[in-house]
């Protein structure tokens, strides 16, 4: 019995000791662990400012050839991919009306020659001569119109990019799907191309004619194409507050094709800016707020920043940092404002 009583007393003492050992202070705040970090000074650097703008490659010139009136197409003389010269006949339509007009014009040409001779010797009055001359001029104009609309000629040097009617079919003036216009063939000038680029109106004073433009495409990564600004459109879009520039680029080895997406890089001058590594910039979850940490008196200081242009692996800082700040570049993840840190 005495032994059992002794064991009971010892167990109760151990329980009291255990409870006393687990008791903790709850009045103080948990101390944050120090983090080891590396820093680098924030410096001003000279940079060339570039606008990086999306654009779509377009043919320098594009024509969708169609006659002024509906009619039967006798023969299409070209096919998709053919190169044509300005003035080359690409399609012939039914020329029945042309032949009739040609007969009438030839008759009036003979009458006109006779009237010229008679007028010179005073054998016909001026009024009669003028009537024949008017008929002759009308017939000549009509013949030229019918010739132009029954023998379609390319207005430019280019490549046939679309053929919509075959020999013997009727041309009904119906718009072609995809281009929204009635046409027998489409011709594009592809030896050089153009890009229509929308630029913010805030850069209007910095865009100049003949300025060089660097162009890249996702289709040919690593390839760069050099263009120039050929036109600056005179109006600003009221909704987007942008104006349009036309960039012309030689189509080296015919690599570029209309419809390609491209990026235009336009240099708008050089200046001094603060650049920092892009990987140190953090973003506040659920917002567009961006921030970094700097080192000051053994603590991490959270600074909200505004970013500008991208220069390779560095990003321009337009506000939030000053030259001489010690930017934390290693160990910045999961830091808190005011947290104690130790420089490596």
C-alpha atoms as one frame of an Amber mdcrd trajectory, in Angstrom:
protein
   0.000   0.000   0.000   2.835   2.323   0.889   4.479   1.608  -2.447   1.279
   2.417  -4.362   0.889   5.689  -2.471   4.457   6.645  -3.330   3.909   5.957
  -7.047   0.732   8.077  -7.033   2.578  11.030  -5.464   5.436  10.758  -7.998
   3.004  10.668 -10.974   1.138  13.723  -9.721   4.426  15.625  -9.269   5.525
  14.734 -12.827   2.188  16.009 -14.229   2.572  19.327 -12.417   6.141  19.671
 -13.666   5.058  18.921 -17.228   2.349  21.592 -17.219   4.761  24.125 -15.760
   7.365  23.387 -18.475   4.900  23.980 -21.349   3.788  27.380 -20.124   4.839
  30.230 -22.525   4.755  33.968 -22.534   1.959  35.370 -24.829   2.369  39.029
 -24.102   5.293  39.716 -26.531   5.335  39.628 -30.362   7.135  36.776 -32.164
  10.537  37.982 -33.241  11.119  37.892 -37.047  14.116  35.864 -38.161  16.910
  37.798 -39.792  17.417  37.149 -43.518  20.776  37.255 -45.282  20.636  39.495
 -48.404  22.876  40.940 -51.093  22.533  44.464 -52.414  23.695  46.618 -55.269
  23.603  50.415 -55.570  20.917  52.057 -57.703  22.644  53.962 -60.517  21.731
  56.273 -63.383  22.479  54.792 -66.820  22.360  56.250 -70.326  19.789  54.504
 -72.513  18.135  54.858 -75.892  14.391  55.084 -75.493  12.414  52.899 -77.877
   8.749  52.429 -78.512   7.810  48.768 -78.875   4.598  48.644 -80.888   2.544
  45.834 -82.459   1.733  45.956 -86.173   0.548  43.802 -89.065   2.508  43.447
 -92.301   0.626  44.665 -95.381   1.330  44.821 -99.103   2.825  48.139-100.130
   0.203  48.381-102.885  -2.841  46.208-103.455  -5.377  46.179-106.295  -8.523
  44.135-106.773  -9.233  44.275-110.504 -12.802  44.296-111.774 -14.642  45.797
-114.759 -17.189  48.564-114.284 -20.058  46.355-115.475 -21.083  42.713-115.198
 -20.345  40.357-118.086 -18.889  37.065-119.240 -15.184  36.497-118.687 -13.641
  35.030-121.827 -10.198  34.279-120.427  -8.120  34.878-117.331  -4.501  35.069
-118.470  -2.805  34.711-115.061  -2.855  32.442-112.036  -2.075  32.814-108.344
   1.655  33.359-107.824   2.336  34.814-111.272   4.380  37.999-111.445   2.935
  40.760-113.631   4.131  44.123-114.885   2.213  47.398-114.913   0.073  47.548
-118.076   0.046  43.782-118.614  -3.352  42.320-119.641  -4.523  39.857-116.989
  -8.096  39.095-118.123 -10.287  39.497-121.216 -14.075  39.866-121.019 -16.733
  39.487-123.700 -15.836  42.103-126.334 -19.057  42.061-128.382 -19.996  45.562
-127.273 -16.448  46.704-127.912 -16.498  45.370-131.473 -19.795  47.152-132.200
 -18.429  50.385-130.776 -15.256  49.914-132.832 -17.257  49.680-136.071 -19.162
  52.867-135.215 -15.962  54.675-134.262 -14.214  53.638-137.515 -17.152  55.025
-139.543 -17.091  58.305-137.619 -13.306  58.495-138.096 -13.850  58.410-141.872
 -16.621  61.024-141.626 -14.374  63.205-139.457 -11.518  63.047-141.947 -13.900
  64.034-144.760 -15.336  66.918-142.707 -11.802  68.205-141.998 -11.111  68.415
-145.724 -14.445  70.075-146.550 -14.073  72.605-143.718 -10.671  73.679-145.020
 -12.132  74.618-148.416 -15.285  76.153-146.917 -17.573  73.457-148.337 -19.401
  72.830-144.993 -20.575  75.207-142.287 -18.839  75.184-138.908 -22.010  74.016
-137.159 -22.226  70.838-139.203 -18.527  70.151-138.604 -18.986  70.617-134.837
 -21.867  68.104-134.758 -19.776  65.416-136.431 -16.814  66.241-134.185 -18.978
  65.809-131.059 -20.240  62.408-132.273 -16.658  61.391-132.990 -15.450  62.411
-129.493 -18.306  60.555-127.799 -17.613  57.404-129.826 -13.893  57.605-129.023
 -14.559  57.936-125.280 -17.038  55.050-125.339 -14.586  52.851-127.241 -11.827
  53.578-124.753 -14.162  52.803-121.844 -15.181  49.464-123.345 -11.565  48.603
-124.121 -10.502  49.315-120.536 -13.356  47.240-119.127 -12.993  44.256-121.411
  -9.202  43.965-121.255  -8.171  44.293-117.607  -4.590  45.503-117.162  -2.470
  45.462-114.049  -1.885  48.987-112.727   1.222  47.924-110.782   4.198  45.583
-110.830   3.274  42.787-108.478   2.179  39.233-107.787  -1.240  37.663-108.384
  -2.525  36.803-104.906  -6.102  35.858-105.762  -8.051  34.492-108.743 -11.812
  34.342-108.266 -13.284  33.517-111.714 -12.422  30.921-114.357 -12.625  31.158
-118.149 -16.193  31.436-119.454 -17.818  32.314-116.117 -20.043  35.332-115.513
 -18.765  38.244-113.496 -21.760  39.460-111.473 -20.233  42.307-109.399 -20.612
  40.181-106.247 -18.114  40.987-103.448 -15.512  38.298-102.868 -15.475  36.741
 -99.385 -12.491  37.894 -97.403 -11.804  41.126 -99.307 -15.299  42.635 -99.366
 -14.953  43.834-102.960 -15.963  42.510-106.363 -12.881  41.314-108.240 -11.622
  38.933-110.897  -8.037  38.891-109.619  -6.056  40.534-106.813  -2.541  41.916
-107.252  -0.104  42.892-104.504   3.260  44.615-104.619   5.442  42.486-102.349
   9.001  43.603-103.157   8.511  46.074-100.346   5.857  46.073 -97.669   4.322
  48.480 -95.197   3.205  48.445 -91.595   0.534  50.753 -90.225   1.523  51.438
 -86.620  -0.593  53.179 -83.991   1.449  55.523 -81.779   0.290  57.313 -78.629
  -0.343  61.001 -79.243   2.076  61.813 -76.393   4.936  60.877 -78.750   3.740
  62.997 -81.681   6.584  65.505 -81.377   9.215  62.733 -81.290   8.215  60.902
 -84.480   9.923  62.119 -87.659   9.691  61.191 -91.332  12.468  58.936 -92.655
  13.357  57.783 -89.126  14.657  54.214 -88.983  12.436  51.477 -87.568  13.582
  48.012 -86.504  11.086  45.234 -87.232  10.914  41.685 -85.862   8.425  38.840
 -86.324   7.623  35.679 -84.402   7.784  33.711 -87.651  11.513  34.442 -88.017
  12.931  34.710 -84.480  16.317  36.373 -84.442  15.808  38.008 -87.842  15.682
  41.816 -87.960  14.318  43.949 -90.788  15.061  47.644 -91.283  12.326  50.033
 -92.350  11.670  53.761 -92.496   8.744  55.984 -91.612   7.261  57.096 -94.938
   4.022  58.734 -93.782   2.675  60.320 -90.609  -1.109  60.495 -90.711  -2.429
  63.982 -89.896  -5.248  63.012 -87.497  -5.488  61.503 -84.016  -8.091  58.840
 -83.230 -10.558  60.310 -80.761 -11.149  57.005 -78.938  -7.628  55.569 -78.673
  -5.743  58.900 -78.703  -3.263  57.438 -81.173  -2.069  58.524 -84.588  -0.921
  56.259 -87.420   2.465  56.065 -89.071   3.282  54.100 -92.224   6.545  52.191
 -92.083   7.979  50.860 -95.353  10.368  47.893 -95.296  12.215  46.193 -98.180
  11.131  42.550 -98.358  14.501  40.850 -98.122  14.398  37.487 -99.964  10.591
  37.769 -99.877  10.642  36.486 -96.299   7.848  38.728 -95.065   4.247  38.095
 -96.088   1.125  40.253 -95.769  -0.855  39.274 -92.697   2.164  38.494 -90.498
   2.178  39.958 -87.005   5.264  42.083 -86.316   6.790  44.329 -83.682   8.130
  47.765 -84.595  10.896  49.330 -82.480  11.083  53.113 -82.901  13.914  55.041
 -81.249  12.646  58.328 -79.827  15.879  59.653 -78.307  18.389  58.906 -75.573
  18.495  59.924 -71.941  19.439  58.951 -68.389  17.332  56.439 -66.498  17.407
  54.092 -63.535  17.587  50.449 -64.657  17.280  47.463 -62.317  17.170  43.686
 -62.904  13.681  42.565 -63.785  13.757  39.586 -61.406  13.876  41.755 -58.264
  10.551  43.422 -59.042   7.572  41.919 -57.225   3.854  42.424 -57.802   1.220
  42.864 -55.123  -1.314  40.061 -55.482  -4.653  41.224 -56.869  -3.341  44.622
 -57.968  -1.006  46.185 -60.508   1.208  47.561 -57.749   4.899  46.700 -58.171
   7.531  47.010 -55.475  11.130  46.230 -54.506  13.083  46.102 -51.263  16.045
  48.310 -50.364  18.463  48.020 -47.453  18.655  50.706 -44.776  20.168  50.473
 -41.276  19.891  46.698 -41.082  16.288  46.559 -42.265  14.418  45.839 -45.506
  12.433  48.817 -46.763   9.517  48.134 -49.136   9.288  50.701 -51.962   6.441
  50.969 -54.454   7.760  51.717 -57.950   6.546  52.705 -61.404   8.105  50.854
 -64.343   8.915  52.132 -67.832  10.585  50.483 -70.803  12.251  47.081 -70.949
  15.943  46.917 -71.886  16.910  43.260 -72.343  16.866  41.805 -68.791  16.528
  45.193 -67.107  13.533  47.430 -66.528  13.413  51.216 -66.351  12.148  52.698
 -63.083  10.339  55.992 -63.548   9.564  56.607 -59.864  10.073  55.043 -56.435
  13.873  54.684 -56.411  16.700  57.193 -56.153  20.373  56.976 -57.132  22.381
  55.626 -54.194  19.590  53.430 -52.773  20.847  49.946 -51.844  18.651  47.586
 -53.840  18.239  44.089 -52.407  18.939  41.679 -55.272  19.361  38.386 -53.379
  17.030  37.207 -50.610  14.228  39.622 -51.459  11.554  36.943 -51.742   9.089
  36.825 -48.817  10.610  39.854 -47.081   8.392  42.148 -45.037   8.682  45.895
 -44.681  10.931  46.716 -41.748  12.210  43.143 -41.359  15.758  42.804 -39.976
  18.251  41.686 -42.607  21.985  41.048 -42.734  24.091  41.861 -45.770  26.218
  39.058 -47.112
